[in-house]
Amino acid sequence: MVTRLDRKLANIRAGRYKPTDFVIADAKDSDVGAGVTATGFDYSVKPPRRRSRQEFIAQIEEIIKQDIVDIMLVSQSNLDLLDERGAFFGSEMKPAIRGNLETMCWGAVRHGVYTQKPSAPFRDANLSRAIANYPTRGTDLALYSVSFSNDVELDIRTLNAFAEFRAEAARTNFKYFYEVFNPSVDIGLSSEQIGEFVNDNIIKSLASVPKAERPLFLKTPYNGPKAMEELANFDSELIVGVLGGGAGTTRDTFELVAQSQRYGARLALFGRKINLAEAPLHLIVLMRAVADGTIGPEEAVRAYHGDLQKLGLTPNRPLADDRVITEDVLTVAAAKAA
């Protein structure tokens, strides 16, 4: 089955990119790194309460039926539940699973101290089982993530684990996209140097990977216009995407979509920015509009608050606060654009 993702990636690779080809992915895989707190909150009740797993699955189904998101990333166990309910039947949305979960992603475990040390590789997804009944069930697409620590022994271990994953993916005909985080601990570099360090490690780690084993696209933090342009312009074969990071304000969400696309990204994969929103489906509609260029980031914030008012939902922040850009990496380019 040809998905909307397939068509968009084909357009991008063929040089036919237009804003409507910007890929939006929803990362609903938070349970693999966060446990009970992964499901976000139900804001339709007062006071808001955490969703159960079943309510979390039901919300994912609503987003699938909405049919705006291009990729739905979930844990392998939750994909099983969604398949039992026929959630992806007849949908052009691409399901994907987390192929690994290095320890820097365990930071949401309550009382955990895992992120105080450099990240270590870890993988427990079963690729052969996930693809066994695809395309009627399961998937053939996984996310594989790494972070580099500027430590020879740790980074060799990370690269060896990546090579083992690629070998298994090749054996099982699994495709993947490649996520490279910023270092999980302070390695003594400035923010600009971090962007350069990450870019070089992305290119270096793929240099010996044959075409048949290369990722469909990249996913990396937005380290500012300079770093994004450098990476996006280096190799036309690499499609670059950004990850969402922390929840931030609603303006942060829309600003990141607009800025990343302006400087060369062709994909945004947001987890907490969608999952922790008061009205995720309405946020997604406006994310799509910002990516398409039919509305600007600040106007989109106002429209979102208008939606909350119509829904009778209390916003997490007053409009004045929610219009503020709080992520430092976004402020400079936003001021320049203004």
C-alpha positions as CSV (number, residue, x, y, z in Angstrom):
1,M,0.0,0.0,0.0
2,V,1.4,3.4,-1.0
3,T,1.1,5.8,1.9
4,R,1.0,9.6,2.0
5,L,4.5,9.5,3.4
6,D,5.7,7.5,0.4
7,R,4.3,10.1,-2.0
8,K,5.8,13.0,0.0
9,L,9.2,11.5,0.2
10,A,9.2,10.8,-3.5
11,N,8.3,14.4,-4.3
12,I,11.1,15.6,-2.0
13,R,13.7,13.3,-3.5
14,A,12.6,14.3,-7.1
15,G,13.1,18.0,-6.3
16,R,9.3,18.7,-6.5
17,Y,9.0,19.8,-2.9
18,K,6.3,22.2,-1.9
19,P,5.1,23.2,1.6
20,T,2.2,20.7,1.5
21,D,4.9,17.9,1.2
22,F,6.2,18.8,4.7
23,V,5.8,15.7,6.7
24,I,4.2,15.8,10.2
25,A,4.7,12.8,12.5
26,D,3.1,12.2,15.9
27,A,5.4,10.5,18.4
28,K,3.0,8.5,20.6
29,D,5.8,6.2,21.8
30,S,6.3,7.9,25.1
31,D,5.4,4.8,27.1
32,V,8.8,3.2,26.2
33,G,10.6,5.9,28.2
34,A,8.2,7.3,30.7
35,G,5.8,4.7,32.1
36,V,2.6,5.9,33.8
37,T,3.2,9.6,32.9
38,A,3.5,8.9,29.2
39,T,-0.2,9.2,28.3
40,G,-0.7,12.9,29.0
41,F,-3.8,14.5,30.4
42,D,-7.5,14.5,29.7
43,Y,-8.4,18.2,29.8
44,S,-12.1,17.6,29.1
45,V,-12.6,16.9,32.9
46,K,-11.9,19.2,35.8
47,P,-9.4,19.0,37.3
48,P,-7.5,17.4,34.4
49,R,-6.4,13.8,35.1
50,R,-3.9,11.5,33.5
51,R,-5.2,9.3,30.7
52,S,-5.3,5.5,31.1
53,R,-3.6,3.4,28.5
54,Q,-6.9,2.6,26.9
55,E,-7.8,6.3,26.7
56,F,-4.4,7.0,25.2
57,I,-5.0,4.4,22.5
58,A,-8.5,5.9,21.9
59,Q,-6.8,9.3,21.3
60,I,-4.4,7.9,18.9
61,E,-7.3,6.4,17.0
62,E,-8.9,9.8,16.8
63,I,-5.8,11.3,15.3
64,I,-5.6,8.4,12.8
65,K,-9.2,9.1,11.8
66,Q,-8.5,12.8,11.5
67,D,-6.0,11.8,8.8
68,I,-3.6,14.8,8.8
69,V,-0.6,13.3,10.4
70,D,1.7,11.4,8.0
71,I,3.4,9.0,10.5
72,M,2.2,7.6,13.8
73,L,5.1,6.4,15.9
74,V,4.1,4.1,18.8
75,S,5.5,1.4,20.9
76,Q,5.3,-2.2,19.6
77,S,2.9,-3.3,22.2
78,N,0.5,-0.3,21.5
79,L,0.7,-1.1,17.8
80,D,-0.6,-4.5,18.6
81,L,-3.6,-2.9,20.4
82,L,-4.3,-0.5,17.5
83,D,-4.1,-3.4,15.0
84,E,-6.6,-5.4,17.1
85,R,-9.0,-2.5,16.7
86,G,-8.3,-2.1,13.0
87,A,-7.1,1.5,13.6
88,F,-4.9,1.7,10.5
89,F,-7.3,-0.2,8.2
90,G,-7.8,1.8,5.0
91,S,-5.6,4.7,6.3
92,E,-2.9,6.4,4.3
93,M,-1.1,7.1,7.6
94,K,2.2,5.2,8.1
95,P,2.5,3.3,11.4
96,A,6.0,3.1,12.8
97,I,7.6,1.6,16.0
98,R,10.5,2.5,18.1
99,G,13.4,0.3,17.1
100,N,15.4,1.1,20.1
101,L,15.4,3.3,23.2
102,E,18.8,4.5,24.4
103,T,19.0,5.4,28.1
104,M,18.9,9.2,27.5
105,C,15.2,8.6,26.7
106,W,14.5,7.2,30.1
107,G,14.5,10.7,31.7
108,A,10.7,10.7,32.3
109,V,10.9,7.8,34.7
110,R,9.9,9.3,38.1
111,H,12.8,9.4,40.6
112,G,15.2,8.0,37.9
113,V,18.8,9.2,37.6
114,Y,19.5,7.7,34.2
115,T,20.1,10.9,32.4
116,Q,22.9,12.0,34.8
117,K,25.2,9.7,32.8
118,P,26.1,9.5,29.1
119,S,23.5,7.6,27.1
120,A,24.0,3.9,26.5
121,P,22.4,1.9,23.7
122,F,19.4,-0.4,24.4
123,R,17.1,-2.3,22.1
124,D,14.3,-4.7,22.7
125,A,11.9,-4.3,19.8
126,N,11.2,-7.5,17.7
127,L,11.4,-6.5,14.1
128,S,10.6,-9.9,12.6
129,R,7.4,-10.0,14.6
130,A,6.4,-6.5,13.7
131,I,6.7,-7.1,10.0
132,A,5.3,-10.6,10.0
133,N,1.8,-9.7,8.8
134,Y,2.5,-6.3,7.2
135,P,0.7,-4.6,5.5
136,T,-2.5,-5.9,7.1
137,R,-1.0,-5.6,10.6
138,G,2.3,-4.4,12.1
139,T,4.7,-2.2,10.1
140,D,8.0,-2.2,8.2
141,L,9.2,1.1,9.6
142,A,11.1,1.8,12.8
143,L,12.8,4.7,14.5
144,Y,16.4,4.2,15.5
145,S,18.0,6.8,17.8
146,V,21.5,7.6,19.0
147,S,23.5,10.2,20.8
148,F,27.2,10.8,20.8
149,S,29.1,11.8,23.9
150,N,32.6,12.8,22.5
151,D,33.9,9.7,24.3
152,V,35.7,7.1,22.2
153,E,34.6,4.0,24.0
154,L,31.0,5.1,24.4
155,D,30.7,6.3,20.8
156,I,32.2,3.1,19.5
157,R,29.6,1.2,21.5
158,T,26.9,3.4,20.0
159,L,28.1,2.9,16.5
160,N,28.5,-0.9,16.9
161,A,24.9,-1.1,18.2
162,F,23.7,0.9,15.2
163,A,25.5,-1.5,12.9
164,E,23.8,-4.5,14.6
165,F,20.4,-2.9,14.2
166,R,21.0,-2.2,10.4
167,A,22.0,-5.8,9.9
168,E,18.8,-7.1,11.5
169,A,16.7,-4.5,9.6
170,A,18.3,-5.7,6.4
171,R,17.5,-9.4,7.2
172,T,13.9,-8.6,8.0
173,N,13.3,-6.0,5.1
174,F,12.7,-3.3,7.7
175,K,13.1,0.4,6.9
176,Y,14.1,2.9,9.4
177,F,14.6,6.6,10.1
178,Y,17.6,7.8,12.0
179,E,17.3,10.1,15.1
180,V,20.5,11.8,16.4
181,F,20.1,13.6,19.7
182,N,22.3,16.3,21.1
183,P,24.7,14.9,23.8
184,S,22.7,13.8,26.8
185,V,25.3,15.3,29.2
186,D,27.4,18.5,29.1
187,I,30.5,17.9,27.0
188,G,31.8,21.4,27.3
189,L,30.6,22.8,23.9
190,S,28.7,26.0,23.1
191,S,25.3,25.7,21.5
192,E,26.8,26.5,18.1
193,Q,29.5,23.9,18.6
194,I,26.9,21.3,19.6
195,G,25.2,21.9,16.2
196,E,28.5,21.3,14.4
197,F,29.3,18.3,16.6
198,V,26.0,16.7,15.9
199,N,26.1,17.4,12.1
200,D,29.5,15.9,11.8
201,N,28.6,12.8,13.7
202,I,25.5,12.3,11.5
203,I,27.5,12.4,8.3
204,K,30.4,10.4,9.8
205,S,28.1,7.7,11.1
206,L,26.4,7.2,7.7
207,A,29.6,7.4,5.6
208,S,30.2,3.7,5.5
209,V,26.5,2.7,5.3
210,P,25.6,1.3,1.8
211,K,22.6,2.7,0.0
212,A,20.4,-0.3,0.8
213,E,20.9,0.3,4.6
214,R,20.6,4.0,4.7
215,P,17.7,5.7,6.6
216,L,14.6,7.0,4.9
217,F,15.2,10.4,6.6
218,L,16.9,12.0,9.5
219,K,15.5,13.4,12.8
220,T,17.6,15.7,14.9
221,P,17.2,18.6,17.3
222,Y,16.8,22.1,15.8
223,N,20.1,23.7,16.6
224,G,19.4,26.9,14.9
225,P,19.3,28.2,11.3
226,K,23.0,27.8,10.6
227,A,23.2,24.2,11.7
228,M,20.0,23.3,9.9
229,E,21.0,24.9,6.7
230,E,24.4,23.3,6.8
231,L,23.0,19.8,7.3
232,A,20.1,20.2,4.8
233,N,22.4,21.6,2.1
234,F,25.2,19.1,2.5
235,D,23.7,16.1,0.8
236,S,20.5,16.1,-1.3
237,E,20.1,12.4,-0.7
238,L,19.4,13.1,3.0
239,I,16.0,14.3,4.0
240,V,16.3,16.2,7.3
241,G,13.6,16.4,10.0
242,V,13.4,17.9,13.4
243,L,12.3,16.6,16.8
244,G,10.0,18.5,19.0
245,G,11.9,18.5,22.3
246,G,10.1,19.8,25.4
247,A,6.4,20.8,25.5
248,G,7.2,24.6,25.5
249,T,4.5,27.1,24.6
250,T,2.1,26.8,21.7
251,R,4.1,29.6,20.0
252,D,7.2,27.4,20.4
253,T,5.4,24.6,18.6
254,F,4.3,26.6,15.6
255,E,7.5,28.6,15.4
256,L,9.6,25.4,15.3
257,V,7.5,24.1,12.3
258,A,7.9,27.4,10.5
259,Q,11.6,27.9,11.2
260,S,12.8,24.4,10.6
261,Q,11.0,24.3,7.2
262,R,12.4,27.7,6.3
263,Y,16.0,26.5,6.9
264,G,15.7,23.2,5.1
265,A,13.9,20.6,7.2
266,R,11.2,18.6,5.5
267,L,9.7,16.9,8.5
268,A,8.7,17.5,12.1
269,L,8.2,14.7,14.6
270,F,6.6,16.0,17.7
271,G,5.8,14.1,20.9
272,R,5.2,16.1,24.0
273,K,4.2,19.2,22.0
274,I,1.1,17.3,20.7
275,N,0.5,14.9,23.6
276,L,0.5,17.5,26.3
277,A,-1.7,20.0,24.4
278,E,-5.1,20.8,25.7
279,A,-6.7,19.9,22.3
280,P,-4.2,17.8,20.3
281,L,-6.4,17.4,17.2
282,H,-6.9,21.2,16.9
283,L,-3.2,21.8,17.4
284,I,-2.5,19.3,14.6
285,V,-4.8,21.2,12.2
286,L,-2.9,24.4,12.9
287,M,0.5,22.7,12.6
288,R,-0.5,21.6,9.1
289,A,-1.7,25.2,8.3
290,V,1.6,26.7,9.5
291,A,3.6,24.2,7.4
292,D,1.5,24.9,4.4
293,G,2.0,28.6,4.8
294,T,-1.6,29.5,5.1
295,I,-1.2,31.0,8.6
296,G,1.7,32.4,10.6
297,P,2.9,31.1,14.0
298,E,1.6,33.9,16.1
299,E,-1.8,34.0,14.3
300,A,-2.0,30.2,14.8
301,V,-1.6,30.7,18.6
302,R,-4.5,33.0,18.6
303,A,-6.6,30.6,16.5
304,Y,-5.7,27.8,18.8
305,H,-6.9,29.7,21.9
306,G,-10.1,30.5,20.0
307,D,-10.6,26.8,19.5
308,L,-10.1,26.2,23.2
309,Q,-12.7,28.8,24.1
310,K,-15.2,27.2,21.7
311,L,-14.5,23.8,23.3
312,G,-14.9,25.1,26.8
313,L,-11.3,24.1,27.7
314,T,-9.2,26.2,30.1
315,P,-5.8,26.8,28.5
316,N,-2.6,25.8,30.3
317,R,-1.4,29.4,29.9
318,P,-3.0,32.7,29.2
319,L,-2.9,33.8,25.6
320,A,-0.3,36.5,26.3
321,D,2.1,33.9,27.8
322,D,1.4,31.3,25.2
323,R,2.4,33.7,22.4
324,V,5.9,34.0,23.9
325,I,8.8,32.1,22.4
326,T,10.6,30.4,25.3
327,E,13.1,28.2,23.5
328,D,16.3,30.1,23.0
329,V,17.2,28.4,19.7
330,L,14.1,29.9,18.1
331,T,14.3,33.5,19.4
332,V,17.1,34.9,17.1
333,A,15.6,33.8,13.8
334,A,12.1,34.8,15.0
335,A,13.2,38.3,15.8
336,K,15.0,38.6,12.4
337,A,11.9,37.4,10.6
338,A,9.7,39.9,12.5
